Amino acid sequence: MVENVVYPAYFDVDRSRSEGRRVPTDLAVEDPTVDEIAKAVQQVGYDAVIEREKTYSREYEPRGAVVVRGTDDTAKNDLVQAIAAYIGILRE
């Protein structure tokens, strides 16, 4: 079973690409949380496990991570883009 780890920095509009953002600024949001990411992952159709103590390698403060399970058929970039779209919908 394939697992992908997704960090809040991937979706943070205040970060640059070199600082870890993986989505375009029009899909990025301010201060994304692991709870929002987990909800978006479930909306996309995968299982999500929140790990609150994790720290992204380019950050100093732990903001957590979300482990996405069952992504055998999906590239990580496609997964991140879909999650970003759902986070935007959840915030509306």
N, C-alpha and C positions, 0 to 999 in steps of 0.2 A: 504494500500500500504506500503510495506516494504522499508525503507530507510537505507542505510549503509553510514557511514561517513568514508572517507579514507584520511589519512594524508600523506604528503611527507616523513615523517620519516619512514614509512613502507617500502619504497623502497630505502632508503639512504645507500649506501655501507659503508659510514664512521661511521655508527652506529652499535652497537652490538645488539644482540637479546634482551638483558636486557634493552637497551636504546630505544627499540621500533621498530627495524627492524623486519618485518614479512616474508620476502622472503629470500631464500638462496643467498649467496654472488654472485653466477654466474648470478642471475637475477636482482640483485640490481645495481643501477646506482649512479653516483656522482651528487649531488645537484638536485634532481628531483623537478620539479615545478608543481604547481596546474594546469597550462595550459596543460602540457604534460599528466598529469594524466587524466584530463577531455577529451582530445583527445583519449587516450587509452580506457577510459570508453565507449565513443561513438563507437569506433571500435569494442568493445566487444558486443555492442548492447543495452546498457542501456542509460538512460537520466542522464546527469551530471549537477550539479549546483555548481559553484565555490563560496566559501565563503572566501574571502581574509583576513578577520580580525581574523579568528580563530587561536588558538594556541593549539598545541598538549600538553597534560598534562605533558609530560616528557621533554618539551622544554621551553625556556624562550622567544625566539623571535617568533613572529607570522609569520608563513609561509603559512597560509591558510589551507583550507580543501576542499574536494570535496564530495558533497552529491550525492550518487548514488541512483536513484529511480527505482522502478519496479523490485527489486531483490527477488521476492517472492520464486522463484524456485532455488535459488543459495545460498550456504553457503558462509559466508564472506571470509573464507580462500580460497575457489576456486575462488572467485571474485578477491581477491588481487593477486593471482598467475597469473590469466589471464591478469590483468592490467599490472603487471610487465613484462610479455612476450611482450605485445604490446609496452610498453615504450622502451624496448630494440630494437624492430623493428623500431620504430619512430626515434631513435637516429642513426640508420645506414645510 
